[in-house]
Amino acid sequence: MEDLYPPTAATGSGLLDVGDGHRIYWETAGNPAGKPAVVLHGGPGAGLAPMSRRHFDPDAYRVVLVDQRGAGHSEPRLDLSANTTWHLVDDLERLRDHLGIERWQLFGGSWGATLALAYAQTHPERVSEIVLRGVFTCRQSELDWIYRGGAGMLFPEAWADFLAPLPADRHADPLGGYADLIDDPGTRDRAALAWSAWEGAIVSLLPQRGYHETYADPAFAVPFARLALHYFTHGAWLEPGQLIRDAGKLAGIPGVIVQGRYDVVCPPVTAYELHRAWPDSRLHLLPAGHAVTDPGMLRHLRQATDGFRE
């Protein structure tokens, strides 16, 4: 992956008590005196990925990675109590203060883009720049596209597999049906694997074996499905259209949006509407899907972080 910087080791890590019985795991990499940037993972249950460090020049950046509540190495794992978008926003503020950072760059894709926008609109004075990929804002139209049959028209066989675990009377409301299955210990694992397999089938422009294997791993699928359903069945505790509506709060914050034109998980209309509402953003629409490894994604993300490193 020539458009990534070489692998780097973590320079620090820890568990930060953020209240409500939660401790979030964090780690840093790169130059301790460098420009701060925080990577916000997707899912919301996917957890941090060490590869994310490689989007940044390690000589120029102090990169912070964090596992959100209930995800990855944060404790307690898979805990849904006191776990909302606004808890995560508060957690980031606690972490920023804990690490002695005044302002930082936000870097996130998919759900990570949702959280980046929610945080930046709440604390714009703490944000130096924003780099987003595969924009998702948790609007009902976006949820309907991926979980009520829109994307299924492009991937009918994978959609049939997605619906298979649900009783016929829940096919019109897959989110609610899967929420019931994921709450039942007797059906949780099968439901999580089917939920995860659906996204694995549509995530990249062309099939990539690595994604299918990752999404089929129960260690990934269970937190991925359980936390996603917790958030999506509650609309991520956002008002309808809130993150696009309030994009004016980002005025003065430079941003780069890297979006696949053929992204089936997060169709480009959301990135386009965000760009139009956010005057200081630049939008790159690429012949790619949702996956970060799709054509051109890594190169444009590196160009974005390189452009902001001074």
Buried (B, 14 or more C-beta within 10 A) or exposed (E): EEBBBEEBEBBEEEBBEBEEEBBBBBBBBBBEEBBBBBBBBBBBBBBBBEBBBBBBBBEBBBBBBBBBBBBBBBBEBBBBEEBBBEBBBBBBBBBBEBBEBEBBBBBBBBBBBBBBBBBBBBBBEBBBBBBBBBBBBBBEBBBEBBBBBBBBEEBEEBBEBBBEBBEEEBEEBBBBBBBBBBBEEEBBBBBBBBBBBBBBBBBBBEEBEEBBEBBEEEEBBBBBBBBBBBBBBEBBBBEEBBBBBBBEBBEEBBBBBBBBBBBBBBBBEBBBBBBEBBEEBEBBBBEBBBBBBBBBBBBBBBBBBBEBBE
